[in-house]
Amino acid sequence: MTSDGPDVLVLRALGLGDALTGIPALRGVRRAWPDRRLWLAAPTATGRWLQELGVVDEVLDTAGLHAPLRWTGSGHVAVNLHGRGPQSHALLQATGPARLVAFAAQDHPDGPAWRADEHEVDRWCRLVRGAGGDCDRDDLRLQVGTGRASDEILLHPGAASAARRWPPERWAALARHLASDGHPVTLTGGPDERALCDRILTLAGPGVRVAGPLSLAALADRVADARLLVCGDTGVAHLATATGTASVLLFGPVPPTWWGPVIDPDRHVVLWHGDPSRVGDPHGTVIDPALAAIGTDEVVAAADGLLARSG
């Protein structure tokens, strides 16, 4: 991809949750270099959505770190919001930037030190602030939605790995309880999660439905308009944070101090039975013990409490 001038190229070729937690840092990059076009190297769907929202100007379709970036610009600033290096550093250095903003690594000693125990939002804001870009947690907020608030309760049972997926039977029990109280309950999920949603629908019984296919923009609007979202530690959780929608979030392998909501604490209930000294595998193939320890009654109580507050 060719740039006509000395632009800014940001690498964050990750998933939805990563994109959303990176928005404050992206806004900080914009403030640091306000007269330059801001390019984001990211998966197409996420990148185009952020472009539509005005968070970035251009998108360089990038899925992971396995191929060189298709970039032929020069004189640009490269910003690594992807990881600590060295692979992500090398990918950006190969584009020949005039400056690389990144955490310190063997091949890049000038950056700030990486901290493993830092919240994802704070980590990237710290990096960008060090480069002159003002940003903080409040920059998470997004203005999306149709403007027509609904009474809909969204349950999003899926996650990228089994370690972060609460059992279907418990989702069904939660859905059944909420529907029996007269709430409109909708299950959401991507194409790969349709079978999971259908199974929960069968177990839950009447009063529950499954949403049809949703684009990322449509999903964001749906979350923004909803009365409540219940989900695990996955990308959709960060939509609730960004839009101010009340949420009950179920955490397992990693602590919410790393990935949980950091604004509007009165609108979000985070459930976690983990040990801060033990970090699980977020990509594990079986449910994490900390997530398995969250009982249905606990989630029901949290949901009922938030609904009573917004009643």
MOSULFEN-V626630 format. One record per backbone hydrogen bond with DSSP energy under -1.0 kcal/mol. CO is the residue of the C=O (numbers start at 0). NH is the residue of the N-H. Records with the same first field share a line. If there is no record, write none. Layout:
BEGIN
CO->NH  NH
END
This chain:
BEGIN
0->71
4->6
6->76
7->38
8->78
9->40
10->80
11->13
14->18
15->19
16->20
17->21
19->22
21->25
22->26
23->27
24->28
25->29
26->30
27->31
28->32
32->35
36->7
37->56  57
38->9
39->59
40->11
41->61
42->46
43->47
44->48
45->49
46->50
47->51
48->52
49->54
50->53
57->39
59->41
68->70
75->97  98
76->8
77->100
78->10  80
85->89
86->90
87->91
88->92
89->93
91->94
92->95
98->77
100->79
104->107
107->104
111->103
114->117
118->122
119->123
120->124
121->125
122->126
123->127
124->128
125->129
127->132
128->131
135->138
136->139
137->140
141->143
151->226  227
152->185
153->229
154->187
160->163
161->164
162->287
166->170
167->171
168->172
169->173
170->174
171->175
172->176
173->177
174->178
175->179
176->180
177->182
178->181
183->152
184->208
185->154
186->210
189->192
190->193
192->196
193->197
194->198
195->199
196->200
197->201
198->202
199->203
200->204
206->184
208->186
214->218
215->219
216->220
217->221
218->222
219->223
220->224
221->225
224->149
227->153
228->247
229->155
230->249
231->233
233->236
234->237
235->239
236->240
237->241
238->242
239->243  244
241->141
245->228
246->268
247->230
248->270
252->279
254->257  258
255->259
257->119
263->266
266->246
268->248
270->250
274->277
280->283
283->162
287->291
288->292
290->293
294->298
295->299
296->300
297->301
298->302
299->303
300->304
301->305
302->306
303->307
304->308
305->309
END
